[in-house]
Amino acid sequence: MLQLKIVSPEKIEFDGAVESVLVPGTMGQFEILNDHAPIISTLQCGTVVFTTADGKQQLEIQGGFVEVQKNKVSLCVELKAKE
């Protein structure tokens, strides 16, 4: 399992265990699974999808950054404005 923490300027959006995370990278969408290589990447406008024990959840973002290290995934994101 991965430990995912998603932080926006307003609050901690999510903090918990997940099976996978799909992020909209600047060079294309990519999935983070258990034992992923360490990486830091920018994120573009799109949808972050993460799978928990309760099922899939998603979050619309304007952009941000992702860091993966030793099964810990940290996302610092700007949320998309709700219409």
C-alpha positions in Angstrom: 0.0 0.0 0.0 1.0 3.6 -0.6 0.6 6.5 1.9 -1.0 9.4 0.0 -1.2 13.0 1.2 -2.9 15.6 -0.9 -2.5 19.2 0.2 -4.1 22.3 -1.2 -3.6 25.9 0.0 -6.9 25.6 1.9 -6.5 22.3 3.7 -5.3 18.7 3.7 -7.6 17.2 1.0 -6.7 13.5 1.7 -4.3 11.6 4.0 -4.5 7.9 4.0 -3.6 4.5 2.5 -4.2 3.9 -1.2 -3.5 1.1 -3.7 -2.7 3.4 -6.7 -2.7 7.1 -7.8 -3.2 8.3 -11.3 -2.0 11.9 -11.9 -2.0 14.3 -14.9 1.7 14.9 -15.3 2.9 17.8 -17.5 4.4 15.2 -20.0 1.3 13.0 -19.8 -0.8 11.0 -17.3 1.0 8.4 -15.2 0.1 5.9 -12.5 1.9 5.4 -9.2 1.9 2.0 -7.7 3.6 0.3 -4.8 7.4 0.4 -4.9 7.4 3.2 -7.6 10.8 4.7 -8.3 11.5 8.1 -6.5 10.2 11.0 -8.6 9.3 14.6 -8.5 7.1 15.9 -11.3 4.9 18.9 -12.1 1.2 18.4 -12.6 -1.1 20.0 -15.1 -4.8 20.7 -15.1 -6.8 17.5 -14.9 -8.1 14.7 -12.6 -6.2 12.9 -9.8 -7.7 9.4 -9.3 -6.8 7.3 -6.3 -8.0 3.9 -5.3 -8.7 3.2 -1.6 -10.1 0.2 0.1 -13.6 1.9 -0.3 -13.1 2.3 -4.1 -12.0 5.1 -6.5 -12.0 8.7 -5.6 -11.1 11.7 -7.7 -10.1 15.3 -7.4 -10.1 18.0 -10.1 -6.9 20.1 -10.0 -5.6 23.2 -11.7 -2.0 22.0 -11.4 0.7 21.3 -8.8 3.6 18.9 -7.9 3.9 15.3 -7.0 6.7 13.6 -5.0 7.1 9.9 -4.6 9.6 8.4 -2.2 9.6 5.0 -0.4 5.9 4.4 -1.0 4.9 7.9 0.3 3.2 10.0 -2.3 2.8 13.8 -1.6 0.7 16.0 -3.8 0.7 19.8 -3.5 -2.1 21.0 -5.7 -4.2 23.9 -6.6 -7.9 22.8 -6.8 -10.0 23.6 -9.9 -12.5 26.3 -9.1 -16.0 24.8 -8.6 -18.5 26.1 -11.1 
